[in-house]
Amino acid sequence: MPNFESNKNEPEKMNVIILLSITGLATLFTGIYNARKIILPVVILGLLAAFALNALQWHAVAYAGNTAFYTGYVKSMMQFDDYAIAFTGLLILCSLFIFFLCDEYYKDEDHHIADIFALIIFTLIGGIMMASYVHMAILFIGIETLSISLYILAGSKKLSLRSNEASLKYFLMGSFSTCFLLFGICLIYGTTGSFDIYVIKTYVINNASSLPLMFKAGLFLLAVGLLFKVSAAPFHFWTPDVYEGSPTLITTFMASVVKIAGFAALFRLFYICFGSIVPVWYYAIGAIAALTIIIGNFSALYQKSVKRMLAYSSIANAGYLLVGVLSLNEHASSALFYYMAAYAFATITAFGILMVVSKETGNENYEAFHGLAKRNPVIAGVLVIAMLSLAGIPPLAGFFGKYYIFSNAIENNYIWIVILALLNSLLGIIYYFRLIVAVFTPETESEERDRIPVKNSYSFVLAIAAAIIILIGVFPNWIISLLS
């Protein structure tokens, strides 16, 4: 388990957020001056510099007993411990891969490309704030920075009715969930007199046997607001339509970076604030995890659209990750981080190939993938690796992600939910393998098409993502040891 302690080099770590903010603003200015050719290089350089600055802060912590100490206003609101640094690094790395796919996806886009890139960067900044907060105000600001940018990005295909619908649905449901979040924060503040999660932690420990009803209500309302962001049932209804209607690249970003940020925030909250009162919330979160796993897997099983299948798959994976949140033992954060890394790279790979196939065929159904193994063996092989990982087939990263999550749950004697999750994982194998079968299914005469043209740079990025899935599966200690 990582030390949730204050970093002695806070100003340097703030440089990551400052640098990303400057990168976002610089991207906007390149758009103003129509310097389209340098937009992507500016973004990539900014992200690489931010990743390097973030990595330099690893293990640079200072201790003050069992609690964090603060020496400035920013320090009292954000905490850049190893947990935050690890998740920030993962968020930036996933964003880098998505931006490498952007050039091909938006190659015919002459206008607003700088605006889209800048909004993605600002969404990333919101995600970093969600992984690093100590003060509830920062949690709220991070969520809103992330969400407002996504409302716009979901509707960025202005001439598409599906994209407009996705933006409106996400905005309405997101605004509604924000009300729950704020109401929960207010009730907790009214009980504890503080927005600081460490002060709340102390209050919970001192009053564990006699917590007032108002505090418990605040806890659950706050949880509802965060569970919406990670697509947990029954707060998942927006996910399939928003994922399907949004531009596929933005859907990729939602399914990977946004989900990482949501679970980073959720785990930090429950581990620090509510880890000492697990019996108070265990049954509710356990029931939500079980419902999410069941709904996600059974719904994905009956989808004809690959994009909607991946959307419901995202819901099912949120259920598995909630099992990790339940298991607040010393290995919980490592298991959660490993699973998120494995899931994110497989998801980016799958959506990256879906972008190519749907653009070539004008179709997002399984039939569009018929003959892919013949038309482009490279991306077909990469897709197979991604699907096998999501299905949990060894020795790929997805298998060990499930192994670590489920073994932690067993250590905490949550046998029932592990059995439920394992049975539902079998359903996952069915719909993931259905796509693999489609890849190797010969085309009919009416479906015959030429080889799918894919830029070498695009294929290389997807191949690197697939290689990461294999490497962290074969050498899981590279990732699991980071937060141990």
C-alpha positions as CSV (number, residue, x, y, z in Angstrom):
1,M,0.0,0.0,0.0
2,P,1.4,3.4,-0.9
3,N,2.1,6.0,1.7
4,F,-0.5,8.7,1.4
5,E,1.8,11.3,2.7
6,S,2.7,14.9,1.6
7,N,5.4,15.4,-0.9
8,K,8.4,17.5,0.2
9,N,8.7,18.8,-3.4
10,E,5.2,20.0,-3.9
11,P,6.1,23.1,-6.0
12,E,8.0,20.9,-8.4
13,K,5.1,18.5,-8.7
14,M,2.7,21.4,-9.4
15,N,4.8,22.0,-12.4
16,V,3.1,19.0,-14.1
17,I,-0.3,20.7,-13.9
18,I,1.2,24.1,-14.8
19,L,3.1,22.6,-17.8
20,L,-0.1,20.8,-19.0
21,S,-2.1,24.1,-18.7
22,I,0.5,25.9,-20.7
23,T,0.4,23.2,-23.3
24,G,-3.3,23.4,-23.5
25,L,-3.2,27.2,-24.0
26,A,-0.4,26.9,-26.5
27,T,-2.5,24.4,-28.5
28,L,-5.3,27.0,-28.6
29,F,-3.0,29.6,-29.9
30,T,-1.7,27.3,-32.7
31,G,-5.3,27.0,-33.8
32,I,-5.7,30.8,-33.8
33,Y,-2.8,31.2,-36.1
34,N,-3.8,28.1,-38.3
35,A,-0.5,26.4,-37.5
36,R,-2.0,22.9,-37.9
37,K,1.3,21.2,-38.6
38,I,2.8,22.0,-35.3
39,I,-0.3,21.3,-33.1
40,L,0.4,17.6,-32.5
41,P,4.1,18.0,-32.0
42,V,3.4,20.8,-29.4
43,V,1.0,18.5,-27.6
44,I,3.3,15.5,-27.7
45,L,6.3,17.4,-26.4
46,G,4.1,18.9,-23.6
47,L,2.9,15.5,-22.5
48,L,6.4,13.9,-22.6
49,A,7.8,16.8,-20.5
50,A,4.9,16.4,-18.0
51,F,5.5,12.7,-17.8
52,A,9.2,13.2,-17.1
53,L,8.6,15.9,-14.5
54,N,6.0,13.6,-12.8
55,A,8.5,10.6,-12.8
56,L,11.2,12.7,-11.2
57,Q,9.0,13.1,-8.1
58,W,8.8,9.4,-7.4
59,H,9.5,8.5,-3.7
60,A,10.2,12.2,-2.9
61,V,8.1,12.1,0.3
62,A,8.4,13.5,3.8
63,Y,6.7,12.1,6.8
64,A,5.0,13.6,9.9
65,G,4.0,10.7,12.0
66,N,0.9,9.0,10.6
67,T,-0.6,12.0,8.9
68,A,0.4,14.4,6.1
69,F,1.7,17.8,7.0
70,Y,1.2,20.9,5.0
71,T,3.2,24.1,4.7
72,G,1.2,26.0,2.1
73,Y,-2.2,26.6,0.7
74,V,-1.8,24.3,-2.2
75,K,-0.4,21.6,0.0
76,S,-3.6,21.7,2.1
77,M,-5.7,20.9,-0.9
78,M,-3.6,18.5,-3.1
79,Q,-1.2,15.8,-2.1
80,F,1.4,14.4,-4.5
81,D,2.3,11.1,-2.9
82,D,3.4,8.0,-4.8
83,Y,-0.2,7.0,-5.3
84,A,-1.0,10.3,-7.1
85,I,2.3,10.2,-9.1
86,A,1.6,6.6,-10.3
87,F,-1.9,7.4,-11.5
88,T,-0.8,10.7,-13.0
89,G,1.9,8.9,-14.9
90,L,-0.7,6.3,-16.2
91,L,-3.1,9.1,-17.1
92,I,-0.5,11.0,-19.1
93,L,0.8,7.8,-20.8
94,C,-2.6,6.7,-21.9
95,S,-3.3,10.3,-23.2
96,L,-0.1,10.1,-25.2
97,F,-1.2,7.0,-27.0
98,I,-4.6,8.5,-27.7
99,F,-2.9,11.6,-29.2
100,F,-0.7,9.4,-31.4
101,L,-4.0,8.0,-32.8
102,C,-5.5,11.5,-33.2
103,D,-3.5,12.5,-36.3
104,E,-5.1,9.7,-38.4
105,Y,-8.5,10.1,-36.9
106,Y,-8.7,13.9,-37.5
107,K,-6.6,14.0,-40.7
108,D,-9.6,15.4,-42.7
109,E,-10.6,17.9,-40.0
110,D,-9.5,21.4,-41.0
111,H,-11.3,23.4,-38.3
112,H,-11.5,23.2,-34.5
113,I,-8.7,20.5,-34.2
114,A,-6.8,22.8,-31.8
115,D,-9.9,23.2,-29.7
116,I,-10.4,19.5,-29.5
117,F,-6.8,18.8,-28.5
118,A,-6.9,21.6,-25.9
119,L,-10.1,20.2,-24.4
120,I,-8.5,16.7,-24.1
121,I,-5.6,18.2,-22.3
122,F,-7.8,20.1,-19.9
123,T,-9.8,16.9,-19.3
124,L,-6.5,15.3,-18.4
125,I,-5.7,18.1,-15.9
126,G,-9.0,17.4,-14.3
127,G,-8.2,13.7,-14.0
128,I,-4.8,14.5,-12.3
129,M,-6.6,16.7,-9.8
130,M,-9.0,13.8,-9.0
131,A,-6.0,11.5,-8.4
132,S,-4.3,14.1,-6.1
133,Y,-6.9,15.8,-4.0
134,V,-6.8,16.2,-0.2
135,H,-9.6,18.8,-0.1
136,M,-13.1,18.1,-1.3
137,A,-13.1,21.4,-3.2
138,I,-10.3,20.1,-5.4
139,L,-12.2,16.9,-6.0
140,F,-15.2,18.9,-7.2
141,I,-13.1,21.2,-9.3
142,G,-11.2,18.2,-10.8
143,I,-14.5,16.4,-11.7
144,E,-16.0,19.5,-13.2
145,T,-12.9,20.4,-15.2
146,L,-13.0,16.9,-16.6
147,S,-16.7,16.7,-17.1
148,I,-17.3,20.1,-18.8
149,S,-14.6,19.4,-21.3
150,L,-16.1,16.0,-22.0
151,Y,-19.6,17.5,-22.5
152,I,-18.2,19.5,-25.4
153,L,-16.0,16.8,-26.8
154,A,-18.9,14.3,-26.9
155,G,-20.7,16.7,-29.2
156,S,-17.7,17.7,-31.2
157,K,-19.1,16.1,-34.4
158,K,-21.5,19.0,-34.9
159,L,-23.3,17.5,-37.9
160,S,-23.9,14.2,-36.3
161,L,-27.2,13.7,-34.5
162,R,-25.8,10.9,-32.5
163,S,-22.9,13.1,-31.3
164,N,-25.3,15.9,-30.3
165,E,-27.5,13.4,-28.5
166,A,-24.5,12.0,-26.7
167,S,-23.4,15.4,-25.5
168,L,-26.9,16.3,-24.3
169,K,-27.4,13.1,-22.4
170,Y,-24.0,13.3,-20.8
171,F,-24.5,16.9,-19.8
172,L,-28.0,16.2,-18.3
173,M,-26.9,13.1,-16.4
174,G,-23.6,14.6,-15.4
175,S,-25.2,17.7,-14.0
176,F,-27.7,15.5,-12.1
177,S,-24.8,13.4,-10.6
178,T,-23.0,16.6,-9.6
179,C,-25.9,17.5,-7.4
180,F,-25.5,14.2,-5.5
181,L,-21.8,14.9,-5.1
182,L,-22.2,18.4,-3.8
183,F,-25.0,17.4,-1.4
184,G,-22.9,14.6,-0.1
185,I,-19.9,16.9,0.5
186,C,-22.1,19.4,2.2
187,L,-23.5,16.8,4.6
188,I,-20.1,15.5,5.5
189,Y,-18.8,19.1,6.0
190,G,-21.9,19.8,8.2
191,T,-21.0,16.8,10.4
192,T,-17.2,17.0,10.5
193,G,-16.7,20.8,10.0
194,S,-14.0,20.2,7.4
195,F,-13.4,19.5,3.7
196,D,-10.0,18.0,4.4
197,I,-10.1,14.2,4.0
198,Y,-7.5,13.7,6.8
199,V,-9.7,15.6,9.2
200,I,-12.6,13.6,8.1
201,K,-10.6,10.4,8.6
202,T,-9.8,11.5,12.2
203,Y,-13.5,12.2,12.8
204,V,-14.5,8.8,11.5
205,I,-12.0,7.0,13.6
206,N,-13.0,8.8,16.8
207,N,-16.8,8.3,16.1
208,A,-16.8,5.0,14.4
209,S,-19.4,3.5,16.7
210,S,-21.7,6.5,16.7
211,L,-21.6,8.1,13.3
212,P,-24.7,10.4,12.8
213,L,-27.2,9.6,10.1
214,M,-26.3,12.8,8.3
215,F,-22.7,11.7,7.9
216,K,-23.8,8.3,6.5
217,A,-26.2,10.0,4.1
218,G,-23.3,12.2,2.9
219,L,-21.1,9.2,2.4
220,F,-23.6,7.5,0.1
221,L,-24.5,10.6,-1.8
222,L,-20.8,11.4,-2.4
223,A,-20.3,7.8,-3.5
224,V,-23.2,8.1,-6.0
225,G,-21.6,11.1,-7.6
226,L,-18.3,9.2,-8.1
227,L,-20.0,6.0,-9.1
228,F,-21.7,7.8,-12.0
229,K,-18.3,8.8,-13.3
230,V,-17.0,5.2,-13.4
231,S,-20.3,3.9,-15.0
232,A,-21.3,1.7,-12.1
233,A,-24.8,0.3,-12.1
234,P,-27.5,1.5,-11.6
235,F,-25.9,4.8,-12.6
236,H,-24.7,3.4,-15.9
237,F,-27.6,4.2,-18.2
238,W,-25.8,7.1,-20.0
239,T,-22.8,5.0,-20.9
240,P,-23.9,3.0,-23.9
241,D,-25.5,5.9,-25.7
242,V,-22.8,8.4,-24.9
243,Y,-20.0,6.0,-25.9
244,E,-21.8,5.1,-29.1
245,G,-22.7,8.6,-30.1
246,S,-19.5,10.3,-29.3
247,P,-16.6,10.4,-31.8
248,T,-14.8,7.1,-31.4
249,L,-11.5,8.8,-30.3
250,I,-13.4,10.6,-27.5
251,T,-15.0,7.4,-26.5
252,T,-11.5,5.8,-26.3
253,F,-10.5,8.7,-24.0
254,M,-13.6,8.2,-21.8
255,A,-13.2,4.5,-21.5
256,S,-9.6,4.7,-20.5
257,V,-8.3,8.0,-19.0
258,V,-11.7,9.1,-17.5
259,K,-12.3,5.8,-15.9
260,I,-8.7,5.7,-14.4
261,A,-9.3,9.2,-12.9
262,G,-12.7,8.1,-11.5
263,F,-11.3,5.1,-9.8
264,A,-8.2,6.9,-8.5
265,A,-10.5,9.4,-6.8
266,L,-12.9,6.8,-5.5
267,F,-10.2,4.6,-4.0
268,R,-8.4,7.5,-2.4
269,L,-11.7,8.7,-0.7
270,F,-12.7,5.2,0.6
271,Y,-9.2,4.2,1.7
272,I,-8.4,7.4,3.6
273,C,-11.8,8.5,4.8
274,F,-13.9,5.4,5.2
275,G,-11.4,2.6,5.5
276,S,-12.1,2.3,9.2
277,I,-15.9,1.9,8.8
278,V,-16.1,-0.8,6.1
279,P,-19.2,-2.4,7.6
280,V,-21.1,0.8,7.1
281,W,-20.8,0.8,3.3
282,Y,-19.7,-2.7,2.4
283,Y,-23.1,-4.1,1.6
284,A,-24.1,-1.2,-0.6
285,I,-20.9,-1.0,-2.6
286,G,-20.8,-4.9,-2.8
287,A,-24.3,-4.9,-4.2
288,I,-23.5,-2.2,-6.7
289,A,-20.3,-4.1,-7.7
290,A,-22.3,-7.3,-8.2
291,L,-25.1,-5.5,-10.2
292,T,-22.5,-3.7,-12.4
293,I,-20.7,-7.0,-13.2
294,I,-24.0,-8.8,-14.1
295,I,-25.6,-5.9,-16.1
296,G,-22.3,-5.2,-18.0
297,N,-21.6,-8.7,-19.0
298,F,-25.2,-9.8,-19.9
299,S,-25.8,-6.6,-21.9
300,A,-22.5,-6.9,-23.8
301,L,-23.5,-10.5,-24.8
302,Y,-26.4,-9.3,-26.9
303,Q,-24.9,-6.3,-28.7
304,K,-24.6,-6.3,-32.4
305,S,-22.4,-3.2,-32.5
306,V,-18.8,-3.6,-31.4
307,K,-18.8,-0.1,-30.0
308,R,-21.7,-0.8,-27.8
309,M,-20.2,-4.1,-26.8
310,L,-17.1,-2.3,-25.7
311,A,-19.2,0.2,-23.8
312,Y,-21.0,-2.5,-21.8
313,S,-17.6,-4.2,-21.4
314,S,-16.4,-1.0,-19.8
315,I,-19.3,-1.2,-17.3
316,A,-18.5,-4.8,-16.5
317,N,-14.8,-3.9,-15.9
318,A,-16.0,-1.1,-13.6
319,G,-17.7,-3.8,-11.5
320,Y,-14.4,-5.8,-11.2
321,L,-12.6,-2.6,-10.2
322,L,-15.3,-2.0,-7.5
323,V,-14.3,-5.4,-6.1
324,G,-10.8,-3.9,-5.7
325,V,-12.3,-0.9,-3.9
326,L,-14.0,-3.3,-1.5
327,S,-10.8,-5.0,-0.6
328,L,-9.0,-2.3,1.3
329,N,-6.0,-4.4,2.4
330,E,-2.3,-3.6,1.9
331,H,-2.2,-4.8,-1.7
332,A,-5.5,-3.1,-2.8
333,S,-4.0,0.0,-4.5
334,S,-1.4,-2.1,-6.4
335,A,-4.1,-4.5,-7.7
336,L,-6.3,-1.6,-8.7
337,F,-3.5,0.2,-10.5
338,Y,-2.3,-2.9,-12.3
339,Y,-5.9,-3.7,-13.5
340,M,-6.4,-0.2,-14.7
341,A,-3.1,-0.3,-16.7
342,A,-4.0,-3.6,-18.3
343,Y,-7.6,-2.6,-19.0
344,A,-6.6,0.9,-20.4
345,F,-4.1,-0.3,-22.9
346,A,-6.4,-3.1,-24.2
347,T,-9.2,-0.7,-24.5
348,I,-7.1,1.9,-26.4
349,T,-6.0,-0.9,-28.7
350,A,-9.5,-2.2,-29.4
351,F,-11.0,1.3,-30.0
352,G,-8.0,2.2,-32.2
353,I,-8.7,-0.7,-34.5
354,L,-12.4,0.0,-34.4
355,M,-11.7,3.5,-35.7
356,V,-9.8,2.1,-38.7
357,V,-12.4,-0.5,-39.5
358,S,-15.5,1.7,-39.1
359,K,-13.9,4.4,-41.2
360,E,-13.1,2.0,-44.0
361,T,-16.4,0.1,-43.9
362,G,-18.9,2.7,-42.5
363,N,-20.0,0.0,-40.1
364,E,-19.4,-0.7,-36.4
365,N,-21.0,-4.1,-36.3
366,Y,-19.2,-7.5,-36.0
367,E,-19.7,-8.1,-39.7
368,A,-17.4,-5.1,-40.5
369,F,-14.5,-7.2,-39.0
370,H,-15.0,-10.2,-41.4
371,G,-11.8,-11.0,-43.2
372,L,-9.7,-8.5,-41.2
373,A,-7.0,-11.2,-40.7
374,K,-6.6,-11.4,-44.5
375,R,-7.0,-7.6,-45.2
376,N,-4.6,-6.5,-42.6
377,P,-2.8,-9.2,-40.5
378,V,-1.0,-6.7,-38.3
379,I,-4.0,-4.9,-36.8
380,A,-5.9,-8.2,-36.7
381,G,-3.2,-9.7,-34.6
382,V,-3.1,-6.7,-32.3
383,L,-6.9,-6.8,-31.9
384,V,-6.7,-10.5,-31.0
385,I,-4.2,-9.7,-28.2
386,A,-6.4,-6.9,-26.8
387,M,-9.5,-9.1,-26.8
388,L,-7.6,-12.0,-25.2
389,S,-6.4,-9.7,-22.5
390,L,-9.8,-8.2,-21.8
391,A,-11.2,-11.8,-21.6
392,G,-8.6,-12.6,-19.0
393,I,-6.6,-15.2,-20.9
394,P,-3.0,-15.9,-19.5
395,P,-0.3,-14.9,-19.8
396,L,-1.6,-11.5,-20.8
397,A,-2.1,-8.5,-18.5
398,G,-5.8,-8.9,-18.2
399,F,-5.5,-12.3,-16.6
400,F,-3.2,-11.0,-13.9
401,G,-5.3,-7.9,-13.4
402,K,-8.3,-10.2,-12.5
403,Y,-6.0,-12.5,-10.4
404,Y,-4.8,-9.7,-8.2
405,I,-8.2,-8.1,-7.7
406,F,-9.9,-11.4,-6.9
407,S,-7.1,-12.7,-4.7
408,N,-7.3,-9.6,-2.6
409,A,-11.1,-10.0,-2.3
410,I,-10.5,-13.6,-1.1
411,E,-8.0,-12.4,1.5
412,N,-10.8,-10.2,2.8
413,N,-13.2,-13.2,2.8
414,Y,-15.4,-11.8,0.0
415,I,-15.7,-15.2,-1.5
416,W,-19.3,-14.7,-2.8
417,I,-18.4,-11.8,-5.1
418,V,-15.3,-13.5,-6.4
419,I,-17.5,-16.5,-7.5
420,L,-20.0,-14.2,-9.1
421,A,-17.2,-12.3,-10.9
422,L,-15.6,-15.5,-12.2
423,L,-18.9,-16.8,-13.5
424,N,-19.6,-13.6,-15.3
425,S,-16.0,-13.5,-16.7
426,L,-17.0,-16.6,-18.6
427,L,-19.7,-14.5,-20.4
428,G,-17.0,-12.0,-21.2
429,I,-15.0,-14.7,-22.9
430,I,-18.0,-15.4,-25.2
431,Y,-18.4,-11.8,-26.5
432,Y,-14.7,-11.1,-26.7
433,F,-14.1,-14.3,-28.7
434,R,-17.1,-13.5,-30.9
435,L,-15.1,-10.5,-32.2
436,I,-12.0,-12.7,-32.6
437,V,-14.1,-15.2,-34.6
438,A,-15.3,-12.3,-36.8
439,V,-11.7,-11.3,-37.5
440,F,-11.0,-14.8,-39.0
441,T,-14.3,-15.3,-40.7
442,P,-14.0,-15.1,-44.5
443,E,-15.8,-12.4,-46.3
444,T,-18.8,-13.2,-48.4
445,E,-18.8,-12.1,-52.1
446,S,-20.9,-9.1,-51.2
447,E,-18.5,-8.1,-48.4
448,E,-15.2,-8.5,-50.3
449,R,-13.0,-5.5,-49.9
450,D,-9.4,-4.5,-50.6
451,R,-6.6,-4.4,-48.0
452,I,-7.4,-1.9,-45.2
453,P,-4.8,0.9,-45.6
454,V,-3.3,1.9,-42.3
455,K,-0.3,4.3,-41.8
456,N,2.8,2.6,-40.5
457,S,3.0,5.0,-37.6
458,Y,-0.6,4.2,-36.6
459,S,0.1,0.4,-36.8
460,F,3.3,1.0,-34.8
461,V,1.4,2.7,-32.0
462,L,-1.1,-0.1,-31.8
463,A,1.7,-2.7,-31.8
464,I,3.4,-0.9,-28.9
465,A,0.2,-0.9,-26.9
466,A,-0.2,-4.6,-27.6
467,A,3.5,-5.2,-26.6
468,I,2.8,-3.4,-23.3
469,I,-0.1,-5.7,-22.7
470,I,2.1,-8.7,-23.2
471,L,5.1,-7.3,-21.2
472,I,3.2,-6.4,-18.1
473,G,1.5,-9.8,-18.3
474,V,4.8,-11.7,-18.5
475,F,6.5,-9.4,-16.0
476,P,3.6,-8.2,-13.7
477,N,6.0,-7.2,-10.9
478,W,7.1,-4.3,-13.0
479,I,3.7,-2.7,-12.3
480,I,2.5,-4.4,-9.1
481,S,5.6,-3.4,-7.2
482,L,5.1,0.3,-7.8
483,L,2.6,0.8,-5.0
484,S,3.4,-2.1,-2.8
